[in-house]
Amino acid sequence: MSVFIQNQWRYFCTALVFFTRIPLHLNDFKEADLNKATRYFPLVGIIVGAIGALVFWLAHHLLPLSIAVLLSMVATILLTGAFHEDGLADAADGLGGGLNKEQVLTIMMDSRIGSYGAIGLGLGLLIKFQALTYVAVGLIPATLIAGHALSRLCAVLVMFTQSYVKAEGKSKPLATQLDVGELLLATLFGLAPLCFFTWYVFIALISVALVWWWFSAKIKRRIGGYTGDCLGAMQQLTEVAFYLGLLASTSIVESYIQ
């Protein structure tokens, strides 16, 4: 049992090191551990969201709501090194500017940001900021935690349902197919924060499911699978979809009650 626990701890630490800037030292790092760490990606999302929630809670005691929300976003971006935001920009550039699979992948690998990437990233961050400022103040911390966890589960689901399409890349070690047990554990971590909400949060899940289906179908059709940039884009898109869906579900329920 101790060996099992040690292995799980190593996989979790591997996920933290890969997806955040948290300074952890890994002894005897193995590339294969990164694939096994996939099950803990939503748990990393819980941690990232919790830190963003803490920053919001502290800032809101001293500063206006909008500034507190903005600082929470800055905290999560700094914590992850804008890893997923960069994926959104690259995916937008590639899918927007590429005419075929080869062009899409080539553009995604370009470190420069283009028009599609700049517009997509800018609008994504703006919508995220605006949506969070309209969430009930008391629910913003829970919303951040749930949004970051659920959106990372959506990225894991892409890995479970599709294949990695690049011969090489930073996300190549993640490309091995997940088994059902790993997916169930990731699902547990991804859905657990929803317990903070009442039943109508499931209305918000519809918007997340629709965005997941749309973007999954898009990358499958355009490039035949996913890249690391596609995973980052999926995380960002479904995080925004959750926030918007939560606002919509609240509005729907309030209208029904009235």
VODRENSE-101791 format. One line per field, with one value per residue (C-alpha): x, y, z. Coordinates in steps of 0.1 Angstrom, whole numbers, plus 5000, padded with zeros to 4 digits. Layout:
BEGIN
px = c(X,...)
py = c(Y,...)
pz = c(Z,...)
//
This chain:
BEGIN
px = c(5000,5028,5043,5009,5005,5040,5033,5001,5018,5045,5019,5001,5033,5041,5008,5015,5050,5038,5007,5017,5046,5045,5082,5083,5113,5107,5132,5137,5113,5101,5083,5058,5047,5032,5007,4998,4994,4965,4940,4950,4946,4912,4926,4953,4923,4908,4941,4945,4909,4912,4943,4923,4894,4917,4931,4896,4884,4913,4912,4874,4878,4898,4890,4860,4845,4858,4894,4891,4879,4907,4933,4920,4924,4959,4968,4956,4974,5007,5002,4999,5023,4995,4998,4962,4958,4987,4971,4939,4958,4978,4947,4927,4956,4960,4923,4915,4944,4952,4936,4946,4960,4996,4991,4970,4998,5025,5008,5001,5038,5047,5056,5043,5006,4985,4952,4930,4950,4950,4913,4904,4925,4914,4877,4880,4896,4871,4841,4855,4861,4826,4809,4826,4816,4780,4781,4768,4797,4793,4795,4826,4851,4832,4826,4863,4871,4844,4852,4889,4883,4855,4873,4904,4881,4869,4905,4909,4878,4894,4924,4901,4881,4907,4943,4974,4982,5018,5048,5066,5055,5054,5022,5034,5039,5003,4991,4987,4951,4936,4919,4884,4897,4919,4890,4867,4891,4896,4858,4855,4878,4863,4827,4833,4833,4798,4785,4789,4759,4722,4706,4702,4740,4733,4717,4751,4766,4746,4765,4798,4787,4777,4810,4830,4811,4815,4852,4859,4841,4860,4895,4885,4874,4902,4933,4920,4927,4942,4974,4986,4973,4939,4938,4946,4919,4894,4901,4897,4865,4847,4858,4841,4811,4807,4806,4781,4760,4759,4746,4721,4709,4704,4684,4663,4655,4647,4624,4606,4602,4587)
py = c(5000,5024,5019,5026,5058,5069,5064,5083,5112,5112,5113,5142,5161,5155,5171,5201,5206,5202,5225,5251,5271,5257,5250,5213,5191,5156,5129,5103,5119,5096,5107,5079,5095,5124,5101,5085,5121,5128,5115,5144,5173,5182,5181,5206,5227,5226,5239,5266,5277,5277,5300,5323,5322,5330,5360,5372,5368,5388,5415,5419,5430,5461,5467,5470,5437,5442,5447,5416,5395,5408,5400,5365,5360,5374,5350,5319,5330,5336,5303,5283,5305,5313,5277,5273,5308,5303,5271,5290,5317,5291,5270,5300,5311,5275,5267,5302,5306,5271,5257,5220,5199,5206,5244,5243,5224,5246,5277,5263,5256,5293,5311,5344,5353,5362,5381,5351,5343,5379,5383,5349,5353,5389,5381,5349,5369,5397,5374,5355,5387,5401,5368,5365,5401,5392,5360,5365,5376,5348,5322,5336,5315,5283,5292,5297,5263,5245,5262,5254,5217,5210,5226,5205,5174,5185,5185,5150,5138,5150,5128,5099,5102,5113,5107,5130,5141,5154,5133,5153,5180,5190,5171,5139,5120,5126,5109,5073,5064,5067,5037,5038,5038,5069,5086,5079,5094,5125,5127,5126,5155,5174,5172,5173,5211,5212,5202,5239,5247,5239,5215,5240,5241,5211,5236,5252,5218,5219,5249,5231,5200,5219,5238,5205,5188,5217,5221,5183,5179,5209,5196,5161,5173,5198,5179,5144,5147,5169,5187,5203,5237,5221,5209,5244,5259,5233,5242,5279,5276,5253,5274,5304,5282,5272,5308,5318,5287,5294,5329,5317,5289,5315,5337,5309,5297,5333,5338,5305,5314,5348)
pz = c(5000,5008,4973,4958,4978,4969,4933,4934,4952,4925,4898,4915,4920,4883,4873,4895,4881,4845,4847,4873,4884,4920,4928,4935,4930,4915,4922,4895,4870,4843,4812,4816,4849,4830,4813,4847,4861,4838,4864,4886,4862,4875,4911,4899,4887,4922,4936,4909,4914,4952,4950,4927,4951,4980,4962,4954,4990,5003,4977,4979,5016,5004,4968,4944,4931,4895,4907,4930,4901,4879,4905,4909,4872,4873,4901,4882,4851,4870,4888,4855,4835,4811,4799,4788,4776,4752,4740,4732,4713,4693,4685,4674,4651,4637,4632,4620,4595,4584,4553,4559,4587,4579,4578,4611,4629,4615,4626,4660,4665,4656,4688,4674,4680,4651,4646,4654,4685,4698,4692,4706,4737,4743,4740,4761,4790,4787,4787,4817,4836,4828,4836,4870,4880,4875,4897,4932,4953,4978,4950,4932,4952,4946,4909,4904,4919,4900,4867,4868,4879,4854,4825,4830,4831,4797,4784,4799,4781,4748,4755,4763,4731,4705,4695,4697,4661,4663,4660,4688,4712,4749,4753,4736,4769,4777,4745,4758,4761,4795,4810,4826,4862,4855,4838,4867,4892,4870,4868,4905,4910,4881,4894,4931,4934,4920,4954,4964,4941,4941,4917,4889,4883,4860,4836,4834,4824,4792,4780,4789,4771,4740,4739,4745,4717,4693,4698,4699,4666,4651,4659,4649,4615,4610,4622,4631,4668,4694,4703,4735,4723,4716,4752,4765,4742,4755,4791,4784,4763,4788,4818,4801,4791,4828,4840,4813,4819,4856,4849,4825,4848,4876,4853,4841,4877,4889,4860,4867,4904,4896)
//
